[in-house]
């Protein structure tokens, strides 16, 4: 299985990635679950926006944007990708969200979100 290729611009760190370039396969028993469920879970991909501090890229503990991808409901045929961009400061604020079964649409949205951050991220 190969990962979905992503164009990651400078300033982002991939913290977790099992975003594979495969289709979900329903179980033959028709129990509502996927044969390849391990690739369609709540934890598929996490990308964090880094910051430059004294010439070094760091992942801040707060005041950062996170792009998070999961499959909901976890491992099920009726599931779909749920992509969220959140801003972490005192609270976790959902900035943008998209749900779809199309992994290529998800790829394009992830790349767009990294190159076009929302205004709330550019204030700092």
Secondary structure as a PSIPRED ss2 file (coil, helix, strand):
# PSIPRED VFORMAT (PSIPRED V4.0)

   1 X C   1.000  0.000  0.000
   2 X C   1.000  0.000  0.000
   3 X E   0.000  0.000  1.000
   4 X C   1.000  0.000  0.000
   5 X C   1.000  0.000  0.000
   6 X C   1.000  0.000  0.000
   7 X C   1.000  0.000  0.000
   8 X C   1.000  0.000  0.000
   9 X C   1.000  0.000  0.000
  10 X C   1.000  0.000  0.000
  11 X C   1.000  0.000  0.000
  12 X E   0.000  0.000  1.000
  13 X E   0.000  0.000  1.000
  14 X E   0.000  0.000  1.000
  15 X E   0.000  0.000  1.000
  16 X E   0.000  0.000  1.000
  17 X E   0.000  0.000  1.000
  18 X C   1.000  0.000  0.000
  19 X C   1.000  0.000  0.000
  20 X E   0.000  0.000  1.000
  21 X C   1.000  0.000  0.000
  22 X C   1.000  0.000  0.000
  23 X C   1.000  0.000  0.000
  24 X C   1.000  0.000  0.000
  25 X C   1.000  0.000  0.000
  26 X E   0.000  0.000  1.000
  27 X C   1.000  0.000  0.000
  28 X C   1.000  0.000  0.000
  29 X C   1.000  0.000  0.000
  30 X C   1.000  0.000  0.000
  31 X C   1.000  0.000  0.000
  32 X C   1.000  0.000  0.000
  33 X E   0.000  0.000  1.000
  34 X E   0.000  0.000  1.000
  35 X C   1.000  0.000  0.000
  36 X C   1.000  0.000  0.000
  37 X H   0.000  1.000  0.000
  38 X H   0.000  1.000  0.000
  39 X H   0.000  1.000  0.000
  40 X C   1.000  0.000  0.000
  41 X C   1.000  0.000  0.000
  42 X C   1.000  0.000  0.000
  43 X C   1.000  0.000  0.000
  44 X C   1.000  0.000  0.000
  45 X E   0.000  0.000  1.000
  46 X E   0.000  0.000  1.000
  47 X E   0.000  0.000  1.000
  48 X E   0.000  0.000  1.000
  49 X E   0.000  0.000  1.000
  50 X C   1.000  0.000  0.000
  51 X E   0.000  0.000  1.000
  52 X E   0.000  0.000  1.000
  53 X E   0.000  0.000  1.000
  54 X C   1.000  0.000  0.000
  55 X C   1.000  0.000  0.000
  56 X E   0.000  0.000  1.000
  57 X E   0.000  0.000  1.000
  58 X E   0.000  0.000  1.000
  59 X C   1.000  0.000  0.000
  60 X C   1.000  0.000  0.000
  61 X C   1.000  0.000  0.000
  62 X C   1.000  0.000  0.000
  63 X C   1.000  0.000  0.000
  64 X E   0.000  0.000  1.000
  65 X E   0.000  0.000  1.000
  66 X E   0.000  0.000  1.000
  67 X E   0.000  0.000  1.000
  68 X E   0.000  0.000  1.000
  69 X E   0.000  0.000  1.000
  70 X E   0.000  0.000  1.000
  71 X E   0.000  0.000  1.000
  72 X E   0.000  0.000  1.000
  73 X C   1.000  0.000  0.000
  74 X C   1.000  0.000  0.000
  75 X C   1.000  0.000  0.000
  76 X E   0.000  0.000  1.000
  77 X C   1.000  0.000  0.000
  78 X C   1.000  0.000  0.000
  79 X C   1.000  0.000  0.000
  80 X E   0.000  0.000  1.000
  81 X E   0.000  0.000  1.000
  82 X E   0.000  0.000  1.000
  83 X E   0.000  0.000  1.000
  84 X E   0.000  0.000  1.000
  85 X E   0.000  0.000  1.000
  86 X E   0.000  0.000  1.000
  87 X E   0.000  0.000  1.000
  88 X E   0.000  0.000  1.000
  89 X C   1.000  0.000  0.000
  90 X C   1.000  0.000  0.000
  91 X C   1.000  0.000  0.000
  92 X E   0.000  0.000  1.000
  93 X E   0.000  0.000  1.000
  94 X E   0.000  0.000  1.000
  95 X E   0.000  0.000  1.000
  96 X E   0.000  0.000  1.000
  97 X E   0.000  0.000  1.000
  98 X E   0.000  0.000  1.000
  99 X E   0.000  0.000  1.000
 100 X E   0.000  0.000  1.000
 101 X C   1.000  0.000  0.000
 102 X C   1.000  0.000  0.000
 103 X H   0.000  1.000  0.000
 104 X H   0.000  1.000  0.000
 105 X H   0.000  1.000  0.000
 106 X H   0.000  1.000  0.000
 107 X H   0.000  1.000  0.000
 108 X H   0.000  1.000  0.000
 109 X H   0.000  1.000  0.000
 110 X H   0.000  1.000  0.000
 111 X H   0.000  1.000  0.000
 112 X H   0.000  1.000  0.000
 113 X H   0.000  1.000  0.000
 114 X H   0.000  1.000  0.000
 115 X H   0.000  1.000  0.000
 116 X C   1.000  0.000  0.000
 117 X C   1.000  0.000  0.000
 118 X C   1.000  0.000  0.000
 119 X H   0.000  1.000  0.000
 120 X H   0.000  1.000  0.000
 121 X H   0.000  1.000  0.000
 122 X H   0.000  1.000  0.000
 123 X C   1.000  0.000  0.000
 124 X C   1.000  0.000  0.000
